[in-house]
Amino acid sequence: MTKQPQVLVAGAGPVGLTMAAELARYGIAVRIIDKAFAPSDKSKALVVWSRTLELLDRAGCADRFVAAGMPAGGANFFHGEKRLARITFEGVESPFPYGLLIPQSETERLLIDHLASLGVTVERGVELSAIRPDATGVSVGLHHPGGHAETRRVDWLIGCDGAHSVVRKALGLNFTGEALQTDWILADLHLDGLPVPQNELAIYFHAEGVLATFPFGRNGRHRIIADLGRATSTLPRPDPTLAEIQAVIDKRAGAGVTVRDPVWLSTFRINERKVADYRKGRVFLAGDAAHIHSPAGGQGMNTGMQDAVNLAWKLALVCRREARADPLLDSYSAERSLVGEEVLRNAGRLTRLALLRNPLARHLRNFLMSLVMRLKPVRRRLAQRLTELDIAYPDSPLNGHRCVPNGLPAPGERFPVEARAAQSDAASPDTISPDAPTSKPRFTVAGNIDGSEMEKLAARFGSLLHPAVQPLPRSLASAGAAVWLLRPDGYIAIAGCDAETIGAYLEKLLP
């Protein structure tokens, strides 16, 4: 972009790329830097969940992800060769009723291409050397390849620079939590002989620990993660050999499951840490710079990308001078910090449940799992949790009026996203698709509202409100005359409202 950058994004992993792309499509002059000279070539995070895909669809790039990945059909839990339970994503109410298995290297490639289509290129080999925020902006020092130094003034700085964030450290924010003193092995390789379909996960519980396998290639390529017990040294454990991995699989999954052709063999330890506040003045944190946790559930990258989507529309409205800063920007940390806490807590519980060593506790875990997973409501609830469709902001400072019966979507909740076929059936020139890409961050009215009242609202709040009405999804066909005001990220601002209520809500946001 040729305009003076209003926003500097530090870090070009999936979170930073999502942040820069969202800001760019909203017309904000953004610059993104990364100290690495090339994108990651490692698989790292492997799953993009349903809610993240819905948000990528709003940005107009989800189809490219789906074409490049493999939808996960389910997850299987074993004790030895005995299957305890199987979870599928059947019945998940989303256009993307699955977890999309795709290497992080591919996720980054797709986001880089998407960002380039918006006119922004990642500046590689550039490091932050100084950060000096004040009341009107942020002065930053940048080191370029070859020793060139640059001083730049920006309106806002967003740290998406990972667990060792330079931005977080410069702000002096505490990254509170702990490192679990357990050694884990990680391997990307080809795996043969698993007793599950090629597109399903397998998790094995064993007295010595847990073994999890994740497919992410149509040619038998898998990710393997297994714990090796309590760490006996403060030093990192040496990378495993293929023979050591095969020995773990023989013991925990049984004979007949074999590994070959390793691509990446490594060890790691789990950290569980989080900052208390994701904002300090004109500087924000997102993704691993703000929260890190166990990989159980595969929520880390998705949570960070959703941090980015949450902040981008709010910051864009402020940068465009179409909304006041205080109610919007203060809500970012209020909303996403609570989500981060819940993800941290749930991932920690899953990890500790998998690492049970007491024989009685392990027996009880296996028995209860085989019992409760037979219940459809339990399976449905777990699927909603994994796919992140249940993420909501019930205590958000942006939540407004509610006047709908219990059971209908309330402020702070995700508004139902119709399957694509149903969207096209309902669409007309006077309506909009809930996932149509837009160059402006706009609130949307959904439901049954008088046409003349909608015209008056659109004329009065043209900088904040989309002029067309979004049709109700089929799941809300019985909602009658109910009307919802939706935020630019698809979450509900007010529910059961009328034109007067909508007007009063938007009036408070005007600069």
N, C-alpha and C positions, 0 to 999 in steps of 0.2 A: 504493500500500500504506500502511496506517495504522501499521504497526509501525515502531519506530526502525530506520532503515536500517543493516544490517550492512556492506553493500558500496556504495561509490560508484563508478559507471562514468563516466569522463570521455570524452565523444565519442560521438555518435549516428550514425555511419556504419554500414555493414553489420557491422563487427566489434563495435562497442559495442552495437548492437541485438541481435546474436546472443548476446553475453555476458550482457546484462541479461535476455533472454528465457530463456536456459538456467537462470540462477540463480533467476528467478522461478518457473519450472515445478518447480524442486526445493524451492520453499517458502522461499527466502531473501529477506529484506527487502532490496530493492535500489533504488537511486536512480540515474537516468541523466540527465546534463546535457550540453548542447552550447551553445557560444557563438553558433552560427548561429541565426537567428530562424525558419528554415524548412528542411525537408529539401532535399537537392540536387535541382535540376531538370535536371541534365546526365546524359548516358548513361554517361560514365566507364567503369567496368569492365563488360564485356559478357557474360561467360560464367560460368555456375555449373556446375562439373564434377560428374562422377558421385559422387565420394566426398562432396562437400559436400551433394549432394541426398540421399544415404543418411542423413547425419547430420540433415538437416532433416526427413527422414521419421521418424526416431526421436523428433523433437520434435513431430510431428504436423502439419506445415505444408507438406510437399513438394508435395502435389497442387496447392496454390494457385500455386506457382511454375511447375509444368509447364503449368498452364492459361494462364498469362500469357506464357510464353516460346515459343521455337521451337527444337526439337531440331536440332542441327547434324548433317548427314549425313556430313560429311567435310571434308578440306582438300586443295586442289590446288596443286601447285607448278609454276611455269612459268619458262621462259627465253624472253622474248618471247612469241610465240604457240605455242611448243612446250611441251607438257605434259611435265614431268620425272617426276612421281610423283603419286599420289593415296592418301591415307590415309583409311580409314573406321573407324568404331567398331563394326563388325560383330564379333560374338564377344566383346565386352566383357562380363564376367560380373558384371552388376549389374542391379538393377531399373530403372536409369537409364543405358542403354548409349549415352550421347551427352554432348555439352556443350550445356547449355541456354543459348541466346542470349537475353538479357534485359537491358535497360538498368539501370544501377545505380539510377537514380531509381525504377524499378519494384521492384527488389529491396528498397530502403529502405522503400517504401510497404507492401510485403507484410510485412516484418519489424515495422514500426510497428504494423500491424493485429494481428499475432500477439502482440506485446508487450502491446498494449491488452487483448487477450482474457485475458491473465494478470493484469490489474489494475495495470499500470504505464504511465505516460505520460512521454514525454520532456519535461524542463524546458528550454525554449528561451531563448536569450539570456542564459544563465548561464555565467560564466567563473570558472575557478580563479584565485584571486589569491595563495594561500599554501598550502603543503604542509609539514606538520611531522610526520613519522612518528616513532614511538618504539616501545618494546618491546611495548606493549599495544594500539596503534591508530594512527590518523592523524587529526590535526587539520587541517581544511581551511578556507580562507577562500573565500567565494563572492561574486561581484558579480552582482546581479540587474538586469534592466532598470529604468531610472528611478533608479539609483544606490544602491538598497538593498544593504547588506552583511550577510553572514551568516557566522557561524563554526559549524562542525559537527564533531562527533567521530564517526568511523566505525571499524569494525574493520579494514576493508581498502579499498584504493584501487586501481583498475585503469585505467591509461592506455591508452585506445583512441583517442587524439586526434590521430592522423595523423603525417605526416612531420615536422611542426614542433612535435611534442609538448611541451606545457607541463610535463607530468608528467616526461618524460624529462630535460628541461633542469633542472628543479628538483632531480632526484636527482643531477645532475652526471654522467650516464652518457655515455660517448663513443659517438658515432654514426659509426663508422669506415667508410671506403670512399672512393669517388671519384665525381665527376660526369663523364660522358662528354661530350667537347667536340664533339658532333654535334648539328646542328639537325634537328628532326623537325616534320612537319606532321600535324595531326589534323583530320578533317572528318567530320561527320555530315550526310549528304545522301542524295538518291535517285540510284541508279546503274542505268544501263540498258546492256544489251549484253554482260554478262559471259558467257564460254563455260562456265559451270558451273551446276548446279542452284541454285535460289533459296536453299536452306538450306545451302549449302556455302561454305567460305572459299576465297579465291584469293590466293596469294602469288607475286609476280613478282620474279625476280632480274634485275638489269640492271647494266651497267657503272657507271652513276651512282648506284646504290643499290637499295633494296628498296621494293616497294609491296605492301601487304597490305590486303585488303578483307574485312569481316566483316558479314554480313547480320544485322539484328536487328529486322526488321519484315516482315510478310507483304505489304507494299505497295511493296517495292523499296528500303526505307531501309537504308543501309549505313554502317559506319564505315570510313574510309580512313586509313591511317597510312603515311607515306613519309619516308625520311631525305633530307636535302638536302645532305649532305656536312659536312665539318668546319666548326664555328662560326668565324666570322671576327671576332667581337666578344664581349666579355663581357656585353654588353647582350642582353636577349631579342630574338629576331627578331620583326618585326611579323607579325600574323596574316595568313595567306594570303588571296588573293582566289579566287573560283570559277574565274576564267580561269587562274590559276597552277596550281590543282589539275588542271584539265583538261589543261594542257600536260604535267604530270608523267605523267598517265595515258596520253596519246597516245604519249609516248616509251617508256614501260615496258610497257604492256599492249597497245599497238597500236590501230589505228583501229577504230571501231565501238563503243567503250566510252565512254559519255557520262555527265556528272554534271548535276544540276539540283536546285533547291529546297534550298539549304543551310540547315541548322538550327544548326550550331555549327562554326565555323572557328577553329583555334587552332594554336599552336606549343608545343613543349616540348623539354626535354633530359632525358636519362636519368640518374638517380642510382642508384648501387649502394652501399648502406650498411646497417649492422647493428650492434646492441649485442651485447656479449659475453654478458650475462646478462639474462634477461627478468624477474628478480625481485630486489628489494632490500628485505629485511625484509617489511613488510606492504604493500608496493606492487609491482604487476606492470605489465608492458607487453605489449601484444598488437597485431598488425596492423602498419600502417605506422609506428606509434610505435616498433616494435622492428626492423623490416626493410623496406627498399624496394629495388626492383630493376627491371630492364627489363620492359616489358609482354610481351615475347616468351613465348608459351605461355599467357598469360592466367592466371597462377597467383597473382597478388598478393592479390586480394580473397579468393579461396578459401583461401589459406594463412592469412590473418588470421582468417577465420571458423572455421577448424579450430583455430587457437590458442585461440579463445574456448571451443569445445566441450571441448577438452582441459583447460583450467583450470577450467571451471565445475563439473564433477562433483566434482573434487578439493576445490575450495574449499567447495562445498556440504556435503560430508561433514564437513569441519572445522567449518564454521559450525553444523551440526546437532549437533556434538559426538559424532559417530558414528565418527570415525576420528582418528588422531593427525595432527598437522600435518606433521611432518618428512618422513616417507617420501613423502607425497603431494605436498605443495607444492614440495618440492625437485625433484621429477621433472618439473615443468612446463617449466622452462628447459632441463633436461637433454634432454628429448625434443624440444621445439619449436625450440630453438636449432639443433640439428643439421638439422632439416627446413628451417629458414630458410636455413642455409648451402648446402644442396643446391639449393634453389630459386634462390637468388642465383647459384650457380655455373652451373646449367643454363641459366637465362635469359640470363646473360652470354655463354655459349658460343653459344647460338642467335643472339644479336644480332651477335656478331662474325663468325659464319659468314655471316650475311646481308649484312654490310657489307664483304666482301672486295673489294678494289680491284685487286689484282694479277691480270692476265689469266690467267696459268697457274693460279693458285690458284682462280679462279672456274671455269675450265674443269674442273679436277679435282673441285671441289665438285659441279658439275652432273652430271658423269659418274658419280661415286660415288652420288649421290642416285638417279639413274635406275636404277642397277644394284642397290643394296642394298634399295631400296624394293620390288623385285619379290619379296623374300623374306618369306614370311608371318611367321616368327618376329620379324623386325625390325619389321614393321608392328604386330604384336601388342604388342611391347615398348614401342614409341613410344606406342601408344594407352593402355597401362597407365600410362605416365608422365604423359601429358597429362591423363587423367581422374583422376589422383592416387589410383588404387586401389592403387598400389605403395608408398604411404607406409607406413612401418613404424618401429618403435622397437626395433631389435635389441639395443641396449645400454642400454635403460631400466633404472633402478634398481628399477622395479616388476616386472620380469620374474622369474618364479619357475621352478619345476621344468619340465623338458622330458623326456618319455619317449615320443616318437613317431618313427616312421621318417622319414627324409628324404623330402621331397615333401609331407608333411602340414603344415598350418599350425602355426607355432612361436610361442613367446612373443614379444610385440611386434608380431606381424603382424595385419593386419585379418582377422577371421574372415569366411569367405565369407557373402555376403548372398544369400539365395535370391530368385529372381524371385517376384513377388507371387502369381501363380497357384499356384506350388508351395508357397508358405507356406500358403495357404488349404487346399490339399489335405492338408497334413500336420498342420494345427492340430487340437487337441482341447481339451476342458476342462482337461486336466492339463498342457498345454503352453502356451508363450507365443510370440507372434510376435517375431522379433528386432528389429522396428522399432515395437513397440507403445509409444506415449507413456506415461511414468510420472512421477508426482509425486515419486518418490524415486530418488536415484542408487544403483543396486543392481548388484552383481556378479551374473552369471548362470552357471549350469551348463548346458553343452550336451553332448549325447551320451547314452551308455547308462550310467546309474548306478542302483544298487539303490534302490527306493523308500523303504525304511526308513532307509537311510543318508542319503538326501536330506532326509527329515523331521527327522532328528537335527541335520543341519547347519542347516536353516532355523530350528529351535528355538534353536539355540546362537548363530547369527549373524543374527538377524532384522533387525538394523539395517544389515547390509551385504549380505545375500544375498537374492535373489528366491526365493520358495519353490517356484516352478514350474521345470520343466526345459525348455530350448529344444531343439526337435528339430534333428537334423543336416540340413544342406542336402543335396540330391541329389548334389552334387559330392563329398560325403564318405560316401556310402552304403556304401562298401567299408571304412570305417575300423574296423569291428568294434566292440570294446568300448571304444574310445578315448573319453576324457572331457576336455573343456576347461573352464577357468574363464575367463569373459569379463568384461572391465571394463565399466563403464557406457557407454563410448564405442564398444564393439564390437571393441576390440582384445584380444588374448589375453594373459591374465596367466600362466597355467600350462597346459601341454599334456600329454596322456597321463597325467592324474592320477587319484587315487582320493580317497575321502572324507577319509582321514587327511591327505593332502597339501593338500587344499582347506582343511581346518580349520587346519592349521599356517600356511598363507599368510594367511588372514583374521585369525588370532589376532594376528599381528604388526601389523596395522593398527588394532586396537582401541585406544581412548584409555585 
